[in-house]
Amino acid sequence: MLENKTIWNELAGRVLDGGRITEEEALNVLSAGDDQLLDILAAAYRVRYEYFGNRVHLNFLINAKSGMCGEDCAYCSQSKVSKADIHQYDLLGEEKILDGARLATERKARTYCIVTSGRRLSAADFETITRVVPKIKAAHSLAVCISPGFLSEEEAARLKSCGVDRINHNLNTSRRFYPTICSTHDYQRRLDTLEAVRAAGLEICSGGIVGMGEEDRDVADLALSLGRFEVEALPVNFYIPIAGTKLGERPLLNPRYCLKTLALFRLANPRTELRIAAGRELHLGPLQPLGLYAANSIFVGDYLTTKGQPPGADYEMIEALGFEPVTDAVEP
């Protein structure tokens, strides 16, 4: 036990000294016995504390355009192959998007995430976004993150010029596993969008989904790939089975495995805002609070087409840990 504790502590020290976790080490984190879990979390917490202290960044998400997507992503309730019973609607009007910003502020969020379904924004939707973002920034102290699908560098630059701070575009899984979950576009297309976002000078929010039937090597590859991109924000979603989706039912993940996964993403992305995203309530269950020893960010409220726990439960969890929400004003 002491030897194992030393190994994980030394790994954290190397990461803090600027070293990179290797693929073998990443796989070792995921396959470690449960008797090593607390030592792994302690190593991840050491890195988390160095860059973020005990602060928790709160995010609020609005599903601004739902369903009617032409892609065939197997996990998604909004894809063209999904038969899930969800609300479908075109891009919300400016007032409803502004209402979401007001609610984000009320819930103590520092980042407002505006998510749209589909391959990319239409010209009309693009114009709506570029009109409403300056109004959000003028009225609220919020960072704005847009999830618009695929982008060119020119389009990303337009979003930056209207006040968008960050673009969300998830890699979702490894290059190897990607064809299993999507056939209407390839992995390189997603990488190209991240490159365009970075070239335009925007921050990148990119993460993935764990629990879709991938192997440990796919989870490790995703964590290491995002580390090489040095993304500013990284949401880790745990797959939520939704009736009617192509992927369908999957067994629930072991919550201890979920904690090792979060620790891996922290060690591979030490300076990144690491977010426990969709599925934390379902897969982590009563072990949710432990996840914040690796991650430093959560959504407060609901996800795209699934419910999250009440915001009050999130505030209580943060307080019980002795942590505190980020309250710093967002730079204009």
MARLUM-837161 format. One record per residue (C-alpha): residue number from 0; y, x, z. Coordinates in nm, 4 decimals, always signed. Layout:
! residues N
   nr        py        px        pz
  NUM         Y         X         Z
...
This chain:
! residues 332
   nr        py        px        pz
    0   +0.0000   +0.0000   +0.0000
    1   +0.2443   +0.2776   +0.0901
    2   +0.1643   +0.4551   -0.2380
    3   +0.2343   +0.1384   -0.4374
    4   +0.5604   +0.0832   -0.2516
    5   +0.6664   +0.4382   -0.3387
    6   +0.5845   +0.3857   -0.7074
    7   +0.8058   +0.0762   -0.7408
    8   +1.0859   +0.2300   -0.5366
    9   +1.0797   +0.5422   -0.7531
   10   +1.0912   +0.3251   -1.0648
   11   +1.4008   +0.1455   -0.9339
   12   +1.5613   +0.4813   -0.8567
   13   +1.4994   +0.6073   -1.2092
   14   +1.6480   +0.2902   -1.3566
   15   +1.9565   +0.3290   -1.1362
   16   +1.9884   +0.6878   -1.2578
   17   +2.0085   +0.5610   -1.6160
   18   +1.6405   +0.5850   -1.7084
   19   +1.4518   +0.3275   -1.9122
   20   +1.1353   +0.1523   -1.8048
   21   +0.8457   +0.2284   -2.0418
   22   +0.6090   -0.0197   -2.2057
   23   +0.3254   +0.0980   -1.9821
   24   +0.5386   +0.0496   -1.6714
   25   +0.6442   -0.2948   -1.7916
   26   +0.2819   -0.3971   -1.8314
   27   +0.2020   -0.2553   -1.4893
   28   +0.4675   -0.4793   -1.3319
   29   +0.3155   -0.7900   -1.4899
   30   -0.0450   -0.6994   -1.4062
   31   +0.0175   -0.5751   -1.0504
   32   -0.1773   -0.7424   -0.7731
   33   -0.0086   -1.0046   -0.5588
   34   -0.0291   -0.7637   -0.2654
   35   +0.2397   -0.5614   -0.4455
   36   +0.4700   -0.8553   -0.5172
   37   +0.7161   -0.8011   -0.2334
   38   +0.7443   -0.4306   -0.3129
   39   +0.8134   -0.5119   -0.6790
   40   +1.0771   -0.7667   -0.5774
   41   +1.2307   -0.5135   -0.3386
   42   +1.2609   -0.2648   -0.6260
   43   +1.4205   -0.5292   -0.8494
   44   +1.6547   -0.6354   -0.5698
   45   +1.7663   -0.2762   -0.5210
   46   +1.8808   -0.2708   -0.8845
   47   +2.0297   -0.6215   -0.8676
   48   +2.2283   -0.5363   -0.5545
   49   +2.3706   -0.2175   -0.7069
   50   +2.5401   -0.4087   -0.9891
   51   +2.5873   -0.7607   -0.8530
   52   +2.5602   -0.7474   -0.4751
   53   +2.4497   -1.0836   -0.3360
   54   +2.6585   -1.2889   -0.5750
   55   +2.5156   -1.5638   -0.7958
   56   +2.6755   -1.6612   -1.1256
   57   +2.6621   -2.0371   -1.1868
   58   +2.6474   -2.1784   -1.5396
   59   +2.6821   -2.5326   -1.6684
   60   +2.5197   -2.6458   -1.9933
   61   +2.6115   -2.9327   -2.2220
   62   +2.3764   -3.0463   -2.4985
   63   +2.6599   -3.1005   -2.7456
   64   +2.4437   -3.1878   -3.0452
   65   +2.0904   -3.3123   -2.9942
   66   +1.7859   -3.3415   -3.2178
   67   +1.7704   -3.3628   -3.5974
   68   +1.6931   -2.9928   -3.6318
   69   +1.5300   -2.8713   -3.9529
   70   +1.3395   -2.5880   -3.7834
   71   +0.9772   -2.6241   -3.6675
   72   +0.9865   -2.4335   -3.3367
   73   +0.6692   -2.5442   -3.1608
   74   +0.8157   -2.5500   -2.8089
   75   +1.1270   -2.7546   -2.8917
   76   +1.1682   -3.1278   -2.8425
   77   +1.4517   -3.1270   -3.0989
   78   +1.2602   -2.9726   -3.3905
   79   +1.1683   -3.1540   -3.7096
   80   +0.7998   -3.1594   -3.6120
   81   +0.8615   -3.2973   -3.2641
   82   +0.7760   -3.6563   -3.1774
   83   +0.9327   -3.6297   -2.8329
   84   +1.1326   -3.9263   -2.7120
   85   +1.4796   -3.7744   -2.6780
   86   +1.8371   -3.8785   -2.7442
   87   +1.9551   -3.7688   -3.0879
   88   +2.3222   -3.7471   -3.1774
   89   +2.5717   -3.5522   -3.3834
   90   +2.8231   -3.3131   -3.2287
   91   +3.0081   -3.4750   -2.9411
   92   +3.3791   -3.5412   -2.9806
   93   +3.6401   -3.3140   -2.8285
   94   +3.7022   -3.5378   -2.5278
   95   +3.3366   -3.5426   -2.4253
   96   +3.3141   -3.1651   -2.4597
   97   +3.6295   -3.1362   -2.2467
   98   +3.4734   -3.3732   -1.9923
   99   +3.1829   -3.1313   -1.9707
  100   +3.4231   -2.8471   -1.8954
  101   +3.5753   -3.0505   -1.6126
  102   +3.2295   -3.1141   -1.4693
  103   +3.1438   -2.7435   -1.4998
  104   +3.4499   -2.6599   -1.2919
  105   +3.3629   -2.9244   -1.0315
  106   +3.0146   -2.7718   -0.9970
  107   +3.1596   -2.4237   -0.9319
  108   +3.0314   -2.2851   -1.2620
  109   +3.2015   -1.9798   -1.4110
  110   +3.0474   -2.0163   -1.7583
  111   +3.0414   -2.3290   -1.9737
  112   +2.7540   -2.3242   -2.2246
  113   +2.7975   -2.5463   -2.5318
  114   +2.4647   -2.5829   -2.7135
  115   +2.4135   -2.7354   -3.0580
  116   +2.0856   -2.8127   -3.2327
  117   +2.0122   -2.7070   -3.5889
  118   +1.9907   -2.3934   -3.7991
  119   +2.3669   -2.3397   -3.8034
  120   +2.6962   -2.5245   -3.7553
  121   +2.8271   -2.7371   -4.0399
  122   +3.1816   -2.6690   -4.1572
  123   +3.3059   -2.9818   -3.9764
  124   +3.1287   -2.8900   -3.6531
  125   +3.2652   -2.5373   -3.6758
  126   +3.6170   -2.6758   -3.6988
  127   +3.5612   -2.9010   -3.3972
  128   +3.4405   -2.6068   -3.1892
  129   +3.7336   -2.3868   -3.2891
  130   +3.9761   -2.6662   -3.1934
  131   +3.8239   -2.7541   -2.8577
  132   +3.7600   -2.4053   -2.7178
  133   +4.1310   -2.3154   -2.6820
  134   +4.1835   -2.6457   -2.4972
  135   +3.8994   -2.5606   -2.2577
  136   +4.0426   -2.2160   -2.1929
  137   +4.3913   -2.3576   -2.1338
  138   +4.2706   -2.6174   -1.8834
  139   +3.9965   -2.4332   -1.6941
  140   +3.9127   -2.0879   -1.5625
  141   +3.5808   -2.0778   -1.7489
  142   +3.4054   -1.8330   -1.9747
  143   +3.2808   -2.0163   -2.2846
  144   +2.9384   -1.9486   -2.4355
  145   +2.8428   -2.1171   -2.7638
  146   +2.4881   -2.1597   -2.8964
  147   +2.5539   -2.2309   -3.2666
  148   +2.2338   -2.1173   -3.4394
  149   +2.2517   -1.8455   -3.7011
  150   +2.5852   -1.6702   -3.7569
  151   +2.7336   -1.4226   -3.9981
  152   +2.9687   -1.1529   -3.8689
  153   +3.2624   -1.3412   -4.0217
  154   +3.1654   -1.6640   -3.8450
  155   +3.1178   -1.4807   -3.5170
  156   +3.4638   -1.3274   -3.5571
  157   +3.6125   -1.6751   -3.6078
  158   +3.4575   -1.7936   -3.2839
  159   +3.5882   -1.4885   -3.1008
  160   +3.9390   -1.5505   -3.2327
  161   +3.9447   -1.9058   -3.0942
  162   +3.8535   -1.7871   -2.7438
  163   +3.4727   -1.7901   -2.7317
  164   +3.3513   -1.5204   -2.4917
  165   +2.9805   -1.5131   -2.5579
  166   +2.7199   -1.6303   -2.8095
  167   +2.3753   -1.7475   -2.7042
  168   +2.0966   -1.6782   -2.9508
  169   +1.7561   -1.6337   -2.7910
  170   +1.4861   -1.4092   -2.9337
  171   +1.2406   -1.6326   -2.7443
  172   +0.9403   -1.3979   -2.7614
  173   +0.8112   -1.0816   -2.9273
  174   +0.8133   -1.0124   -3.3009
  175   +0.4305   -1.0170   -3.2939
  176   +0.4022   -1.3611   -3.1359
  177   +0.6970   -1.5245   -3.3132
  178   +0.5044   -1.6595   -3.6183
  179   +0.2858   -1.8546   -3.3750
  180   +0.5796   -2.0661   -3.2629
  181   +0.7991   -2.0866   -3.5759
  182   +0.7494   -2.0705   -3.9530
  183   +1.0843   -2.1931   -4.0900
  184   +1.2601   -1.8629   -4.0183
  185   +1.1469   -1.5166   -3.9170
  186   +1.2192   -1.2932   -3.6215
  187   +1.4428   -1.0637   -3.8233
  188   +1.6803   -1.3533   -3.8859
  189   +1.7365   -1.3809   -3.5133
  190   +1.7905   -1.0071   -3.4778
  191   +2.0424   -1.0179   -3.7642
  192   +2.2440   -1.2807   -3.5777
  193   +2.2539   -1.0659   -3.2641
  194   +2.3751   -0.7734   -3.4750
  195   +2.6488   -0.9918   -3.6284
  196   +2.7600   -1.1126   -3.2853
  197   +2.7789   -0.7584   -3.1524
  198   +2.9667   -0.6361   -3.4615
  199   +3.2257   -0.9115   -3.4080
  200   +3.2919   -0.7861   -3.0551
  201   +3.1439   -1.0851   -2.8730
  202   +2.9186   -1.0715   -2.5700
  203   +2.5522   -1.1555   -2.6279
  204   +2.3453   -1.4039   -2.4315
  205   +1.9834   -1.3766   -2.5411
  206   +1.6561   -1.4365   -2.3633
  207   +1.3229   -1.6005   -2.4080
  208   +1.0548   -1.8430   -2.3015
  209   +0.7519   -1.7408   -2.0967
  210   +0.4374   -1.9524   -2.0852
  211   +0.3864   -2.0442   -2.4524
  212   +0.0488   -1.8729   -2.4789
  213   +0.1825   -1.5237   -2.5354
  214   +0.0251   -1.2119   -2.3841
  215   +0.1706   -0.9702   -2.1317
  216   +0.2509   -0.7292   -2.4147
  217   +0.4750   -0.9948   -2.5722
  218   +0.6679   -1.0517   -2.2486
  219   +0.7061   -0.6754   -2.2058
  220   +0.8208   -0.6330   -2.5661
  221   +1.0856   -0.9024   -2.5247
  222   +1.2190   -0.7500   -2.2023
  223   +1.2398   -0.4038   -2.3572
  224   +1.3935   -0.5294   -2.6853
  225   +1.6733   -0.7060   -2.4997
  226   +1.7237   -0.3918   -2.2937
  227   +1.7849   -0.1937   -2.6114
  228   +2.0448   -0.4511   -2.7202
  229   +2.2089   -0.4242   -2.3757
  230   +2.2763   -0.7989   -2.3756
  231   +2.5377   -0.9204   -2.1298
  232   +2.3382   -1.2289   -2.0262
  233   +1.9655   -1.2957   -2.0360
  234   +1.8155   -1.6390   -1.9642
  235   +1.4460   -1.6407   -1.8750
  236   +1.2989   -1.9850   -1.9433
  237   +0.9550   -2.0901   -1.8246
  238   +0.7981   -2.3279   -2.0739
  239   +0.8263   -2.6958   -1.9850
  240   +0.5579   -2.9067   -2.1559
  241   +0.7265   -3.1998   -2.3295
  242   +0.5099   -3.4782   -2.4718
  243   +0.5426   -3.4935   -2.8492
  244   +0.6207   -3.1284   -2.9128
  245   +0.3976   -2.9229   -3.1413
  246   +0.3080   -2.6769   -2.8650
  247   +0.2123   -2.9584   -2.6316
  248   +0.0632   -2.9033   -2.2906
  249   +0.0232   -2.5572   -2.1456
  250   -0.1091   -2.4720   -1.7986
  251   +0.1534   -2.4095   -1.5338
  252   +0.2316   -2.0453   -1.4716
  253   +0.1376   -1.8787   -1.1463
  254   +0.4699   -1.8648   -0.9534
  255   +0.3934   -1.5102   -0.8407
  256   +0.3559   -1.4093   -1.2057
  257   +0.6949   -1.5694   -1.2720
  258   +0.8488   -1.3538   -0.9992
  259   +0.6932   -1.0391   -1.1484
  260   +0.8333   -1.1451   -1.4856
  261   +1.1839   -1.1767   -1.3427
  262   +1.1471   -0.8378   -1.1738
  263   +1.0435   -0.6854   -1.5073
  264   +1.3454   -0.8293   -1.6871
  265   +1.5720   -0.6934   -1.4128
  266   +1.4227   -0.3435   -1.4277
  267   +1.4461   -0.3432   -1.8092
  268   +1.8006   -0.4864   -1.8067
  269   +1.9665   -0.3480   -1.4921
  270   +2.3298   -0.4348   -1.5726
  271   +2.2591   -0.7716   -1.7325
  272   +2.3442   -1.1124   -1.5889
  273   +1.9827   -1.2236   -1.5489
  274   +1.9472   -1.6009   -1.5368
  275   +1.6544   -1.8099   -1.4161
  276   +1.6830   -2.0905   -1.6684
  277   +1.4725   -2.3934   -1.7646
  278   +1.1436   -2.4402   -1.5863
  279   +1.2341   -2.2659   -1.2619
  280   +1.1904   -2.5840   -1.0620
  281   +0.8519   -2.6587   -1.2222
  282   +0.6914   -2.3136   -1.2289
  283   +0.8445   -2.1359   -0.9295
  284   +0.8356   -2.4407   -0.7061
  285   +0.8889   -2.3456   -0.3403
  286   +0.9193   -1.9782   -0.4392
  287   +1.2430   -2.0444   -0.6309
  288   +1.4684   -1.8636   -0.3804
  289   +1.2713   -1.5400   -0.4202
  290   +1.3667   -1.5363   -0.7880
  291   +1.7253   -1.4612   -0.6940
  292   +1.6225   -1.1239   -0.5521
  293   +1.5757   -1.0210   -0.9161
  294   +1.8044   -1.2618   -1.1027
  295   +2.1724   -1.3187   -1.0298
  296   +2.2409   -1.6323   -1.2316
  297   +2.1215   -1.9931   -1.2632
  298   +2.2201   -2.3139   -1.4372
  299   +2.3619   -2.5729   -1.2017
  300   +2.2652   -2.9121   -1.3404
  301   +2.0410   -3.0166   -1.6288
  302   +1.9053   -2.8305   -1.9296
  303   +1.8901   -2.9449   -2.2923
  304   +1.6486   -3.2400   -2.2792
  305   +1.5010   -3.1890   -1.9314
  306   +1.6399   -3.2393   -1.5827
  307   +1.7229   -2.9689   -1.3326
  308   +1.7335   -3.0112   -0.9559
  309   +2.0486   -3.1619   -0.7962
  310   +2.3380   -2.9136   -0.7657
  311   +2.3397   -2.9580   -0.3884
  312   +1.9905   -2.8084   -0.3709
  313   +2.1134   -2.5035   -0.5625
  314   +2.4079   -2.4522   -0.3274
  315   +2.1767   -2.4856   -0.0247
  316   +1.9317   -2.2345   -0.1717
  317   +2.2079   -1.9799   -0.2339
  318   +2.3511   -2.0258   +0.1147
  319   +2.0092   -2.0003   +0.2823
  320   +1.9574   -1.6616   +0.1143
  321   +2.2874   -1.5358   +0.2497
  322   +2.4144   -1.5107   -0.1091
  323   +2.7375   -1.6559   -0.2481
  324   +2.8498   -1.8050   -0.5810
  325   +3.0824   -1.6001   -0.8013
  326   +3.4325   -1.7413   -0.7616
  327   +3.6434   -1.4771   -0.9411
  328   +3.8906   -1.6171   -1.1920
  329   +3.7816   -1.5682   -1.5523
  330   +4.0114   -1.3352   -1.7446
  331   +4.2169   -1.5304   -1.9997
